[in-house]
Amino acid sequence: MQDANIQKSGEKSGIVVFDTKFGNTERIAKSIAAGLKRAGVAVKCFGASDVRPETLKDYDLIVMGAPTQTFTASKPMKEFIDRLENVGGLAGKKFYAFDTKLPSRFSGSASKYIESKLVQMGLRPAGPRSSAIGRGSVFKLDDGEEERFEQIGQDLGKNLSKPS
């Protein structure tokens, strides 16, 4: 497990934590991180198994995403979120939740689960949750999704720099 601490010198900082099964959610996570960087946010991007939950309190923005599996967040992401419940210093932090999923409204939503759990812990949404859409028996992201989420990251970063 890596230490996700980041040097802060007055600039805003963000961390993107994701779970991925086939690499699609990781691609979206890295797109969001790229957008945050373009907006001037110092950002780190980690798989949920590679970051210690207690380090999240050191960031101004926490971005979390997972694939939607059986109508909700993947088991590794649920387990990571469960470990956050014992971490102090998260209440009041800004967060953004995303997921990857099929286009059907019947497929469920990992981001809805993530958002609900983080709000229960006292974190504040930095923007509305979003889903990256993909299709096929071997799930493949729709064209343009990575670019769309890079723009979302940039917008989150710009908003993070505004006084609250």
MDTraj code that builds the backbone (N, CA, C; nanometers):
import mdtraj as md
import numpy as np

residues = "MET GLN ASP ALA ASN ILE GLN LYS SER GLY GLU LYS SER GLY ILE VAL VAL PHE ASP THR LYS PHE GLY ASN THR GLU ARG ILE ALA LYS SER ILE ALA ALA GLY LEU LYS ARG ALA GLY VAL ALA VAL LYS CYS PHE GLY ALA SER ASP VAL ARG PRO GLU THR LEU LYS ASP TYR ASP LEU ILE VAL MET GLY ALA PRO THR GLN THR PHE THR ALA SER LYS PRO MET LYS GLU PHE ILE ASP ARG LEU GLU ASN VAL GLY GLY LEU ALA GLY LYS LYS PHE TYR ALA PHE ASP THR LYS LEU PRO SER ARG PHE SER GLY SER ALA SER LYS TYR ILE GLU SER LYS LEU VAL GLN MET GLY LEU ARG PRO ALA GLY PRO ARG SER SER ALA ILE GLY ARG GLY SER VAL PHE LYS LEU ASP ASP GLY GLU GLU GLU ARG PHE GLU GLN ILE GLY GLN ASP LEU GLY LYS ASN LEU SER LYS PRO SER".split()
xyz = np.array([
    [0.0827, -0.1172, 0.0000],
    [0.0000, 0.0000, 0.0000],
    [0.0875, 0.1240, 0.0000],
    [0.0541, 0.2185, -0.0853],
    [0.1343, 0.3390, -0.0961],
    [0.0806, 0.4471, -0.0045],
    [0.1703, 0.5358, 0.0342],
    [0.1315, 0.6513, 0.1117],
    [0.0899, 0.7584, 0.0123],
    [-0.0329, 0.8028, 0.0205],
    [-0.0859, 0.8958, -0.0778],
    [-0.0693, 1.0410, -0.0357],
    [0.0090, 1.0683, 0.0685],
    [0.0259, 1.2062, 0.1117],
    [0.0837, 1.2897, -0.0009],
    [0.0451, 1.4138, -0.0032],
    [0.0890, 1.5050, -0.1080],
    [0.1399, 1.6325, -0.0418],
    [0.2451, 1.6909, -0.0969],
    [0.2976, 1.8157, -0.0441],
    [0.1984, 1.9259, -0.0785],
    [0.1637, 2.0070, 0.0195],
    [0.0719, 2.1172, -0.0051],
    [0.1455, 2.2484, 0.0173],
    [0.1457, 2.3336, -0.0820],
    [0.2099, 2.4634, -0.0693],
    [0.1090, 2.5713, -0.1059],
    [-0.0082, 2.5643, -0.0485],
    [-0.1116, 2.6617, -0.0777],
    [-0.1992, 2.6241, -0.1955],
    [-0.1524, 2.5330, -0.2820],
    [-0.2364, 2.4935, -0.3945],
    [-0.3378, 2.3898, -0.3482],
    [-0.4468, 2.3819, -0.4213],
    [-0.5505, 2.2838, -0.3896],
    [-0.5003, 2.1449, -0.4276],
    [-0.5484, 2.0456, -0.3536],
    [-0.5051, 1.9091, -0.3783],
    [-0.6253, 1.8170, -0.3916],
    [-0.6075, 1.7135, -0.4710],
    [-0.7139, 1.6171, -0.4907],
    [-0.6578, 1.4768, -0.5004],
    [-0.7419, 1.3814, -0.4678],
    [-0.7057, 1.2404, -0.4818],
    [-0.8201, 1.1704, -0.5544],
    [-0.7843, 1.0862, -0.6483],
    [-0.8811, 1.0058, -0.7217],
    [-0.8579, 0.8607, -0.6800],
    [-0.9604, 0.7985, -0.6244],
    [-0.9532, 0.6598, -0.5787],
    [-1.0553, 0.5802, -0.6595],
    [-1.0109, 0.4694, -0.7160],
    [-1.0996, 0.3933, -0.8034],
    [-1.0812, 0.2437, -0.7814],
    [-1.1829, 0.1697, -0.8218],
    [-1.1719, 0.0252, -0.8381],
    [-1.2012, 0.0003, -0.9855],
    [-1.1387, -0.1001, -1.0406],
    [-1.1616, -0.1322, -1.1814],
    [-1.1532, -0.2821, -1.2008],
    [-1.2295, -0.3327, -1.2933],
    [-1.2251, -0.4760, -1.3219],
    [-1.1558, -0.5025, -1.4551],
    [-1.1913, -0.4243, -1.5564],
    [-1.1352, -0.4449, -1.6895],
    [-1.0516, -0.3257, -1.7363],
    [-1.0314, -0.2264, -1.6500],
    [-0.9506, -0.1104, -1.6843],
    [-1.0291, 0.0122, -1.7276],
    [-1.1586, -0.0006, -1.7509],
    [-1.2391, 0.1130, -1.7965],
    [-1.2545, 0.2202, -1.6884],
    [-1.2809, 0.1793, -1.5668],
    [-1.2971, 0.2766, -1.4582],
    [-1.1642, 0.3451, -1.4293],
    [-1.0547, 0.2725, -1.4420],
    [-0.9225, 0.3344, -1.4249],
    [-0.8994, 0.4398, -1.5333],
    [-0.9401, 0.4129, -1.6547],
    [-0.9234, 0.5111, -1.7621],
    [-1.0017, 0.6386, -1.7318],
    [-1.1229, 0.6236, -1.6807],
    [-1.2036, 0.7410, -1.6450],
    [-1.1390, 0.8142, -1.5272],
    [-1.0898, 0.7396, -1.4280],
    [-1.0224, 0.8011, -1.3132],
    [-0.9026, 0.8842, -1.3596],
    [-0.8241, 0.8292, -1.4493],
    [-0.7065, 0.9022, -1.4996],
    [-0.7478, 1.0231, -1.5839],
    [-0.8604, 1.0148, -1.6519],
    [-0.9109, 1.1300, -1.7272],
    [-0.9507, 1.2422, -1.6319],
    [-1.0192, 1.2080, -1.5242],
    [-1.0567, 1.3092, -1.4245],
    [-0.9308, 1.3711, -1.3650],
    [-0.8330, 1.2885, -1.3309],
    [-0.7069, 1.3386, -1.2742],
    [-0.6385, 1.4347, -1.3717],
    [-0.6390, 1.4018, -1.5000],
    [-0.5774, 1.4897, -1.6009],
    [-0.6487, 1.6244, -1.6058],
    [-0.7808, 1.6224, -1.5969],
    [-0.8574, 1.7475, -1.5961],
    [-0.8290, 1.8308, -1.4718],
    [-0.8187, 1.7649, -1.3573],
    [-0.7844, 1.8360, -1.2340],
    [-0.6471, 1.9016, -1.2468],
    [-0.5514, 1.8289, -1.3023],
    [-0.4166, 1.8847, -1.3220],
    [-0.4208, 2.0064, -1.4136],
    [-0.4984, 1.9971, -1.5213],
    [-0.5105, 2.1116, -1.6131],
    [-0.5665, 2.2341, -1.5428],
    [-0.6483, 2.2124, -1.4397],
    [-0.7065, 2.3234, -1.3630],
    [-0.6137, 2.3707, -1.2511],
    [-0.4946, 2.3118, -1.2419],
    [-0.3984, 2.3562, -1.1415],
    [-0.4070, 2.2872, -1.0073],
    [-0.4784, 2.1756, -1.0014],
    [-0.4909, 2.1003, -0.8762],
    [-0.3787, 1.9962, -0.8707],
    [-0.3101, 1.9884, -0.7580],
    [-0.2111, 1.8819, -0.7362],
    [-0.2901, 1.7556, -0.7078],
    [-0.2746, 1.6537, -0.7912],
    [-0.3623, 1.5370, -0.7818],
    [-0.2824, 1.4072, -0.7827],
    [-0.3328, 1.3098, -0.7078],
    [-0.2812, 1.1734, -0.7067],
    [-0.3962, 1.0818, -0.7477],
    [-0.3625, 0.9701, -0.8124],
    [-0.4634, 0.8753, -0.8593],
    [-0.4204, 0.7358, -0.8160],
    [-0.5078, 0.6660, -0.7425],
    [-0.4743, 0.5353, -0.6869],
    [-0.5899, 0.4373, -0.7007],
    [-0.5560, 0.3105, -0.7175],
    [-0.6541, 0.2049, -0.7021],
    [-0.6892, 0.1947, -0.5542],
    [-0.8116, 0.1546, -0.5236],
    [-0.8573, 0.1494, -0.3836],
    [-0.7700, 0.0589, -0.2973],
    [-0.7092, -0.0426, -0.3554],
    [-0.6248, -0.1323, -0.2762],
    [-0.4848, -0.0760, -0.2548],
    [-0.4532, 0.0380, -0.3176],
    [-0.3186, 0.0947, -0.3110],
    [-0.3077, 0.2211, -0.2267],
    [-0.4130, 0.2563, -0.1574],
    [-0.4111, 0.3791, -0.0773],
    [-0.4659, 0.3511, 0.0618],
    [-0.4042, 0.4142, 0.1602],
    [-0.4533, 0.4011, 0.2976],
    [-0.5678, 0.5002, 0.3187],
    [-0.6822, 0.4542, 0.3673],
    [-0.7979, 0.5427, 0.3828],
    [-0.7684, 0.6687, 0.4647],
    [-0.6845, 0.6592, 0.5660],
    [-0.6597, 0.7754, 0.6521],
    [-0.5887, 0.8895, 0.5789],
    [-0.5259, 0.8624, 0.4657],
    [-0.4581, 0.9705, 0.3925],
    [-0.5571, 1.0619, 0.3201],
    [-0.6808, 1.0190, 0.3025],
    [-0.7776, 1.1015, 0.2304],
    [-0.8063, 1.2335, 0.3008],
    [-0.7886, 1.2383, 0.4307],
    [-0.8172, 1.3608, 0.5056],
    [-0.7220, 1.4741, 0.4689],
    [-0.6111, 1.4430, 0.4020],
    [-0.5114, 1.5426, 0.3652],
    [-0.5431, 1.6158, 0.2348],
    [-0.6533, 1.5843, 0.1705],
    [-0.6864, 1.6410, 0.0401],
    [-0.8074, 1.7333, 0.0473],
    [-0.8093, 1.8313, -0.0437],
    [-0.9224, 1.9231, -0.0529],
    [-1.0401, 1.8600, -0.1269],
    [-1.0114, 1.7692, -0.2206],
    [-1.1150, 1.7038, -0.3002],
    [-1.0863, 1.5543, -0.3063],
    [-1.1898, 1.4761, -0.2817],
    [-1.1799, 1.3303, -0.2888],
    [-1.2726, 1.2838, -0.4019],
    [-1.2146, 1.2205, -0.5024],
    [-1.2910, 1.1678, -0.6152],
    [-1.2897, 1.0161, -0.6024],
    [-1.4074, 0.9549, -0.6093],
    [-1.4154, 0.8088, -0.5966],
    [-1.5035, 0.7515, -0.7068],
    [-1.4567, 0.6389, -0.7636],
    [-1.5338, 0.5761, -0.8686],
    [-1.5137, 0.4263, -0.8742],
    [-1.6152, 0.3594, -0.9267],
    [-1.6125, 0.2135, -0.9347],
    [-1.7020, 0.1681, -1.0491],
    [-1.6790, 0.0461, -1.0957],
    [-1.7728, -0.0099, -1.1927],
    [-1.9035, -0.0452, -1.1222],
    [-2.0121, -0.0336, -1.1957],
    [-2.1413, -0.0763, -1.1427],
    [-2.1514, -0.2269, -1.1638],
    [-2.1654, -0.2988, -1.0531],
    [-2.1769, -0.4448, -1.0584],
    [-2.2950, -0.4865, -0.9730],
    [-2.3796, -0.5694, -1.0252],
    [-2.5039, -0.6110, -0.9596],
    [-2.5765, -0.4917, -0.8974],
    [-2.5964, -0.3893, -0.9803],
    [-2.6775, -0.2712, -0.9501],
    [-2.6135, -0.1720, -0.8527],
    [-2.4907, -0.1936, -0.8075],
    [-2.4300, -0.1081, -0.7059],
    [-2.2787, -0.1014, -0.7277],
    [-2.2086, -0.0452, -0.6322],
    [-2.0624, -0.0359, -0.6408],
    [-1.9995, -0.1745, -0.6255],
    [-1.8831, -0.1895, -0.6844],
    [-1.8093, -0.3153, -0.6745],
    [-1.7730, -0.3448, -0.5287],
    [-1.7553, -0.4715, -0.4982],
    [-1.7235, -0.5124, -0.3606],
    [-1.5958, -0.4466, -0.3079],
    [-1.4854, -0.4408, -0.3854],
    [-1.3662, -0.3739, -0.3325],
    [-1.3905, -0.2265, -0.2960],
    [-1.4722, -0.1564, -0.3746],
    [-1.4996, -0.0158, -0.3421],
    [-1.5868, -0.0068, -0.2173],
    [-1.6846, -0.0940, -0.2043],
    [-1.7673, -0.0941, -0.0829],
    [-1.6813, -0.1183, 0.0413],
    [-1.5880, -0.2108, 0.0302],
    [-1.4991, -0.2398, 0.1432],
    [-1.4103, -0.1199, 0.1754],
    [-1.3614, -0.0511, 0.0735],
    [-1.2803, 0.0690, 0.0957],
    [-1.3628, 0.1761, 0.1677],
    [-1.4848, 0.1984, 0.1203],
    [-1.5722, 0.2990, 0.1825],
    [-1.6026, 0.2612, 0.3269],
    [-1.6237, 0.1331, 0.3542],
    [-1.6477, 0.0888, 0.4927],
    [-1.5305, 0.1260, 0.5828],
    [-1.4081, 0.1157, 0.5303],
    [-1.2899, 0.1508, 0.6100],
    [-1.2800, 0.3013, 0.6334],
    [-1.3429, 0.3811, 0.5500],
    [-1.3423, 0.5266, 0.5682],
    [-1.4228, 0.5711, 0.6898],
    [-1.5187, 0.4888, 0.7301],
    [-1.6054, 0.5277, 0.8416],
    [-1.5278, 0.5492, 0.9705],
    [-1.4098, 0.4910, 0.9829],
    [-1.3287, 0.5073, 1.1037],
    [-1.2236, 0.6164, 1.0907],
    [-1.2240, 0.6887, 0.9796],
    [-1.1239, 0.7927, 0.9549],
    [-1.1801, 0.9269, 0.9992],
    [-1.1097, 0.9937, 1.0875],
    [-1.1504, 1.1273, 1.1296],
    [-1.1036, 1.2310, 1.0288],
    [-1.1621, 1.3489, 1.0354],
    [-1.1178, 1.4596, 0.9517],
    [-1.1753, 1.4621, 0.8120],
    [-1.2729, 1.3768, 0.7819],
    [-1.3315, 1.3760, 0.6478],
    [-1.4578, 1.4618, 0.6372],
    [-1.5278, 1.4804, 0.7481],
    [-1.6518, 1.5583, 0.7453],
    [-1.6229, 1.6980, 0.6918],
    [-1.7060, 1.7429, 0.5999],
    [-1.6902, 1.8743, 0.5399],
    [-1.6045, 1.8755, 0.4146],
    [-1.5314, 1.7684, 0.3894],
    [-1.4487, 1.7603, 0.2680],
    [-1.5400, 1.7528, 0.1456],
    [-1.4898, 1.8032, 0.0325],
    [-1.5639, 1.7935, -0.0927],
    [-1.5304, 1.6620, -0.1617],
    [-1.6303, 1.6058, -0.2297],
    [-1.6079, 1.4812, -0.3030],
    [-1.6852, 1.4835, -0.4340],
    [-1.6455, 1.3927, -0.5205],
    [-1.7148, 1.3702, -0.6468],
    [-1.7188, 1.2194, -0.6694],
    [-1.8354, 1.1679, -0.7078],
    [-1.8526, 1.0239, -0.7312],
    [-1.8829, 0.9973, -0.8784],
    [-1.8218, 0.8902, -0.9305],
    [-1.8477, 0.8499, -1.0684],
    [-1.8504, 0.6983, -1.0767],
    [-1.9007, 0.6485, -1.1888],
    [-1.8995, 0.5042, -1.2123],
    [-1.8913, 0.4768, -1.3619],
    [-1.8747, 0.3504, -1.3930],
    [-1.8862, 0.3023, -1.5304],
    [-2.0009, 0.2032, -1.5310],
    [-2.0817, 0.2090, -1.6360],
    [-2.2006, 0.1233, -1.6383],
    [-2.2579, 0.1116, -1.7781],
    [-2.3515, 0.0212, -1.7923],
    [-2.4283, 0.0053, -1.9149],
    [-2.5299, 0.1188, -1.9245],
    [-2.5810, 0.1497, -2.0440],
    [-2.6712, 0.2644, -2.0591],
    [-2.8114, 0.2464, -2.0013],
    [-2.8505, 0.1280, -1.9643],
    [-2.9862, 0.1044, -1.9142],
    [-3.0071, 0.1642, -1.7750],
    [-3.1227, 0.2255, -1.7551],
    [-3.1533, 0.2777, -1.6210],
    [-3.1750, 0.1632, -1.5221],
    [-3.1863, 0.0425, -1.5720],
    [-3.2035, -0.0739, -1.4850],
    [-3.0705, -0.1352, -1.4424],
    [-2.9595, -0.0774, -1.4864],
    [-2.8292, -0.1369, -1.4532],
    [-2.7797, -0.0970, -1.3144],
    [-2.8448, -0.0013, -1.2510],
    [-2.8013, 0.0427, -1.1187],
    [-2.6960, 0.1502, -1.1305],
    [-2.6327, 0.1830, -1.0160],
    [-2.5354, 0.2916, -1.0164],
    [-2.4392, 0.2799, -0.8988],
    [-2.3120, 0.2599, -0.9291],
    [-2.2097, 0.2603, -0.8250],
    [-2.1934, 0.4006, -0.7678],
    [-2.2028, 0.5024, -0.8540],
    [-2.1817, 0.6396, -0.8051],
    [-2.2915, 0.6817, -0.7074],
    [-2.4126, 0.6335, -0.7276],
    [-2.5212, 0.6649, -0.6338],
    [-2.4895, 0.6067, -0.4961],
    [-2.4387, 0.4843, -0.4928],
    [-2.3997, 0.4214, -0.3667],
    [-2.2867, 0.5006, -0.3009],
    [-2.1828, 0.5335, -0.3785],
    [-2.0676, 0.6067, -0.3254],
    [-2.1129, 0.7409, -0.2688],
    [-2.1918, 0.8130, -0.3469],
    [-2.2405, 0.9442, -0.3034],
    [-2.3199, 0.9329, -0.1727],
    [-2.4094, 0.8380, -0.1664],
    [-2.4918, 0.8209, -0.0473],
    [-2.4069, 0.7943, 0.0773],
    [-2.3100, 0.7053, 0.0650],
    [-2.2250, 0.6704, 0.1798],
    [-2.1390, 0.7894, 0.2240],
    [-2.0827, 0.8639, 0.1278],
    [-1.9970, 0.9765, 0.1640],
    [-2.0773, 1.0907, 0.2265],
    [-2.1978, 1.1150, 0.1772],
    [-2.2842, 1.2162, 0.2378],
    [-2.3181, 1.1760, 0.3821],
    [-2.3454, 1.0474, 0.4042],
    [-2.3730, 0.9994, 0.5411],
    [-2.2552, 1.0247, 0.6350],
    [-2.1339, 1.0259, 0.5806],
    [-2.0138, 1.0503, 0.6610],
    [-1.9841, 1.1993, 0.6776],
    [-2.0677, 1.2843, 0.6182],
    [-2.0510, 1.4279, 0.6350],
    [-1.9714, 1.4984, 0.5268],
    [-1.9382, 1.4285, 0.4180],
    [-1.8687, 1.4920, 0.3074],
    [-1.9701, 1.5662, 0.2198],
    [-1.9227, 1.6645, 0.1430],
    [-2.0109, 1.7474, 0.0604],
    [-1.9830, 1.7249, -0.0878],
    [-2.0873, 1.7033, -0.1677],
    [-2.0653, 1.6835, -0.3119],
    [-2.0076, 1.8086, -0.3769],
    [-1.9053, 1.7920, -0.4589],
    [-1.8451, 1.9026, -0.5339],
    [-1.9154, 1.9207, -0.6670],
    [-1.9984, 1.8262, -0.7028],
    [-2.0727, 1.8300, -0.8280],
    [-2.1612, 1.7073, -0.8356],
    [-2.2555, 1.7071, -0.9294],
    [-2.3441, 1.5909, -0.9416],
    [-2.2676, 1.4679, -0.9899],
    [-2.3004, 1.3526, -0.9343],
    [-2.2346, 1.2272, -0.9741],
    [-2.2597, 1.2016, -1.1224],
    [-2.1699, 1.1255, -1.1834],
    [-2.1829, 1.0964, -1.3264],
    [-2.1461, 0.9521, -1.3557],
    [-2.1997, 0.9049, -1.4681],
    [-2.1709, 0.7696, -1.5141],
    [-2.1046, 0.7737, -1.6509],
    [-1.9949, 0.7004, -1.6643],
    [-1.9331, 0.6785, -1.7952],
    [-2.0021, 0.5564, -1.8548],
    [-2.0521, 0.5724, -1.9744],
    [-2.1335, 0.4676, -2.0366],
    [-2.0479, 0.3823, -2.1302],
    [-2.0749, 0.2536, -2.1264],
    [-2.0094, 0.1598, -2.2156],
    [-2.1075, 0.0529, -2.2584],
    [-2.0642, -0.0277, -2.3536],
    [-2.1531, -0.1305, -2.4087],
    [-2.0743, -0.2554, -2.4437],
    [-2.1487, -0.3580, -2.4772],
    [-2.0899, -0.4797, -2.5306],
    [-2.0735, -0.5895, -2.4278],
    [-2.0634, -0.7124, -2.4778],
    [-2.0433, -0.8268, -2.3880],
    [-1.9058, -0.8169, -2.3219],
    [-1.8099, -0.7583, -2.3924],
    [-1.6827, -0.7196, -2.3322],
    [-1.6926, -0.5675, -2.3221],
    [-1.7273, -0.5206, -2.2044],
    [-1.7591, -0.3794, -2.1813],
    [-1.6517, -0.2883, -2.2394],
    [-1.6947, -0.1956, -2.3245],
    [-1.6053, -0.0971, -2.3848],
    [-1.6716, 0.0394, -2.3715],
    [-1.5948, 0.1372, -2.3222],
    [-1.6472, 0.2718, -2.3063],
    [-1.6920, 0.3301, -2.4394],
    [-1.8009, 0.4060, -2.4358],
    [-1.8459, 0.4764, -2.5552],
    [-1.7416, 0.5799, -2.5966],
    [-1.7370, 0.6100, -2.7244],
    [-1.6464, 0.7136, -2.7746],
    [-1.6761, 0.8458, -2.7047],
    [-1.5708, 0.9162, -2.6673],
    [-1.5854, 1.0476, -2.6072],
    [-1.5971, 1.0507, -2.4559],
    [-1.6118, 0.9348, -2.3933],
    [-1.6305, 0.9346, -2.2476],
    [-1.5060, 0.9830, -2.1732],
    [-1.3874, 0.9427, -2.2180],
    [-1.2660, 0.9875, -2.1495],
    [-1.2507, 1.1394, -2.1595],
    [-1.2795, 1.1956, -2.2749],
    [-1.2707, 1.3395, -2.2943],
    [-1.3741, 1.4117, -2.2080],
    [-1.4942, 1.3565, -2.2023],
    [-1.6009, 1.4168, -2.1209],
    [-1.5599, 1.4225, -1.9740],
    [-1.4992, 1.3149, -1.9254],
    [-1.4600, 1.3120, -1.7846],
    [-1.3348, 1.3947, -1.7571],
    [-1.2510, 1.4136, -1.8573],
    [-1.1388, 1.5062, -1.8383],
    [-1.1936, 1.6479, -1.8195],
    [-1.2961, 1.6825, -1.8960],
    [-1.3597, 1.8141, -1.8807],
    [-1.4268, 1.8255, -1.7436],
    [-1.4907, 1.7200, -1.6988],
    [-1.5509, 1.7212, -1.5650],
    [-1.4420, 1.7471, -1.4610],
    [-1.3278, 1.6806, -1.4744],
    [-1.2168, 1.7024, -1.3817],
    [-1.1697, 1.8464, -1.3829],
    [-1.1588, 1.9039, -1.5019],
    [-1.1156, 2.0431, -1.5125],
    [-1.2177, 2.1355, -1.4455],
    [-1.3461, 2.1108, -1.4690],
    [-1.4505, 2.1920, -1.4058],
    [-1.4471, 2.1782, -1.2534],
    [-1.4290, 2.0560, -1.2044],
    [-1.4179, 2.0355, -1.0590],
    [-1.2999, 2.1136, -1.0032],
    [-1.1881, 2.1103, -1.0734],
    [-1.0696, 2.1817, -1.0296],
    [-1.0888, 2.3309, -1.0256],
    [-1.1533, 2.3855, -1.1284],
    [-1.1807, 2.5301, -1.1321],
    [-1.2719, 2.5691, -1.0161],
    [-1.3759, 2.4888, -0.9920],
    [-1.4691, 2.5176, -0.8833],
    [-1.4041, 2.5033, -0.7463],
    [-1.3090, 2.4149, -0.7348],
    [-1.2393, 2.3918, -0.6088],
    [-1.1592, 2.5161, -0.5698],
    [-1.1092, 2.5865, -0.6684],
    [-1.0281, 2.7053, -0.6423],
    [-1.1112, 2.8287, -0.6058],
    [-1.2414, 2.8214, -0.6316],
    [-1.3297, 2.9338, -0.5954],
    [-1.3536, 2.9336, -0.4454],
    [-1.3632, 3.0523, -0.3842],
    [-1.3944, 3.0557, -0.2408],
    [-1.5336, 2.9963, -0.2151],
    [-1.5461, 2.9183, -0.1055],
    [-1.6760, 2.8545, -0.0777],
    [-1.7700, 2.9483, -0.0081],
])
top = md.Topology()
chain = top.add_chain()
for i, resn in enumerate(residues, 1):
    res = top.add_residue(resn, chain, resSeq=i)
    for name in ("N", "CA", "C"):
        top.add_atom(name, md.element.get_by_symbol(name[0]), res)
traj = md.Trajectory(xyz[None], top)
